[in-house]
Each structure stands twice: as structure tokens, then as C-alpha cells.
Amino acid sequence: MSENSKTTSVQDQYAAVARSGLTNDSAAVRSIASAFGYSMEDLQSLPTQANMGVSCGNPLAMAGLREGDVVVDLGCGGGMDVFLAARKVGDTGKAIGIDMTPDMLDRARAGAQKCGLQNVEFYQSNIEKLPLPDDSVDCVVSNCVINLVDDKPAVFREILRVLKPGGRVAISDIALKQELPEAIKSSVEAYVGCISGAIMIDEYRQALMDAGFDAVTVTDTGADLNVYAEASASQCCGAAESCGDDASLHDGLAEVFGSFDVNSYAASVRVHAISPGGTAEPGSAVPRDNAVSQADAVTATGHSVVQVFDKAMCCSTGVCGPQVDPVLPKFAADLEWLKSQGHSVKRFNLSQDPAEYAQHDVVKQMLADDGVECLPLIIVDGRVVSRSEYPTRENLAMWTGTKLKPQLGLPVTEPGGCCSGESGCC
């Protein structure tokens, strides 16, 4: 299938969805959004036509949006994420939706009018060439769209172009754990259903890094992709005749998923990256969206300051008790290694250091927006470089400009710590 025929198939299929009876009024449609992280409060706040059950995650949960931000949603569809983002950025901010399908934009604009939103804009465009000026956007989000584009590197280059220095990328998408069976690769239904156009997880990460992004993470959320197949025509629309031609998207996925174990091959992934250039230099102002005190931004010796804001744990490293997450000892060793290279490492535990979270403007705001799911937060020299997962030593080295050396041994919890013995964590 040629690139043009793929684009035509995608546009035709999603135009049919936009003209259909798929709406947020359907319990099955809402169940898809709920399965991928949207709250009932989110869904109840939407105009009914905004949600059609075509998301694969909730990018706003990791976007860290604040009042005054300019946020762009690539492939906005009926405007679901645009409307939710508009609430977060407020009257001084702006939420912009980009989509190539006129019928989808008709839905989105009708929803904006119904809600009386003045801080939203919608544009028809392919996302490989955005109708936006350079350095004009604080955050780019996208929900299950980039997998549908053949030239993904072009999309990533465009995102980088429009982002301000230090701007954020928050994407929910489908990526592959292993190569798809040939029959699935050649399936039109699998392509428009966001499966056969997906790339490998490592390839996704590398493409963002090649485009020039910093702090790139691509994480498998573990969500069950079979939720799409469960939303058949009758489930989504009630009487099938009320759906028109739309239901072929969900019905087509049900047929495709019936032929192979989709969760073994594909994953809903959470993608986060940062546009370079936002790190504070000595004597300069720290970017607004990652503001910390200048005293914390860079040490007097030129070494980095690394701040780690953990979830609530029973001890300072979480390396205690009978059941230890294997990631934690490795991360603790990596922090010790950073210290040995002369960097300042400050690690905070939500259960033991709550005042640190309340006093740090960025952390406080991210917790208010996204809850504890944004933790752990890693901040290097005044810039948020990672969220929701512990980074590798390689990433820590890259962010601090440190040459890798052999790893130190794992830290040992001191006797008599809060979780010593066999009693487990407090």
C-alpha cells in the first residue's frame, strides 16, 4: 500500500467515524477512554461529540500543563484533548488542534462552540507540516495518531521546530514489542486501526533522539489493547443503523484482533521528551515551566544538581523489606555514582519530606495537575528531565554531561532502618 493510499484510507475511515453516531454518550465509548486513563470527571466535562473511542492513552496526564501554556494536539479528532487542555491552560493560554480530516474538525468546532471556549483554535493540516511558527509552543501532545503517519521523523522534526526551548512532548501512541505477522502488516484494517503502522519501541525512542530531543522516554503502559475490539457497533451505538458506516473501525479491529494476540506484539506507550535549550546556565534565568531557585540550578563548581522526588516509600531509597522493586537498588547505585563524579544529588521521599514537595513550585503544580502518577520526578539543573519512571545510568550521564565509568556496588541498607528484619515496609 502506497503512502498516498494509506493517507486516503486513514482519512476516509476517520471521516466515517466523525459522521457516525459514536459519541461520549455511549458507555462503550467511555469505557475505552477510561481504560486508557481518563477520569469520569474528564469525560463528564466533554461535549458529547468530542469522544469517539479512538484514544490509546491520556497524554495530558504527563503533559504538566499550566496556566498560560500554548499546547498543540496533533491529530485532535473531535477535540477531546484540546478541550481538556483548554481548562488547564486557562484564559491566558491557548489549546490548538490540528487534524487533516474536515469532518473531525467540524465535530471539534461544534464542541468548542457548544462549550463557549474562547481559548481554542483548530486547523486543517497534515502533521508532517504544521501551520505554526517556530518556537511558539510550550507543549505538544498527541493521542494514537503518529503511528498512522509514514514519515514519523518528519513529524518529530516539526514538533521540535514549533516547540520553544525547553518545551515538552507528551504523546500516547501504539508501538511494537516485536515484529508483526505478515498478514497483519498487510492489513488495511490493522493500519487504520493504529497497529500495522506502528514502529518498534526502541525505534520510536531513537527517532526522537535523532530529531534532537532530550530526555526521551518511551514506556509501555501495559494497557490491554483488546478494549477496542470489545467496542463493537451495537455496543458503541446501540442500534447498528444509528452508526451508519462508522462501526467498521471497531468491527475491523475486532476481526483483526481475533486473528492474533495483539498484546504480545503491540503496546500502548507513553512518550515524553524535551526540546533542547531550556537548561539554565549560571547567571541566567531558569525557564518558567521548570522554575527553581537559581541557587539550586547549578553548583558553584559547574557540576550538576540532580533532584529526585520519589513516591511515598518506607525509607530513603526504597531498598528495604522483603519485596524490593529491582529497579530501585540499581537507581540508588546510579545516584551514588553521580555523587562520586562530583554532582550534587538531593533525593526526597513523599512520606518523609512532604514539605519539599509543597515548597517546590514545579513539583507542587505537577502533583496538582497529575497526582502522584507523575512521580518519580527527576530534575537536573532546574529542568524536569524525566517523570513517572526511573531513568537509566546512561540517561543520567547524558543529562549531567558525565562520562560513564564502571558501576559501583549496590548500596546496603543500614541495620535498624525502618524496614529492617522480616517485618516488611512500615
Secondary structure, 3 states (H helix, E strand, C coil): CCHHHHHHHHHHHHHHHHCCCCCCCCHHHHHHHHHCCCCHHHHHCCCHHHCCCCCCCCHHHHCCCCCCCEEEEECCCCCHHHHHHHHHHCCCCEEEEEECCHHHHHHHHHHHHHHCCCCEEEEECCCCCCCCCCCCEEEEEEECCHHHCCCHHHHHHHHHHHEEEEEEEEEEEEEECCCCCHHHHCCHHHHHCCCCCCCEHHHHHHHHHHHCCEEEEEEECCCCHHHCCCCCHHHHHCCHHHHCCCCHHHHHHHHHHCCCCHHHHEEEEEEEEECCCCCCCCCCCCCHHHCCCHHHHECCCCCEEEEEEECCCCCCCCCCCCCCCCHHHHHHHHHHHHHHCCCEEEEEECCCCHHHHHHCHHHHHHHHHHHHHHCCEEEECCEEEEECCCCCHHHHHHHHCCCCCCCCCCCCCCCCCCCCCCCCCC
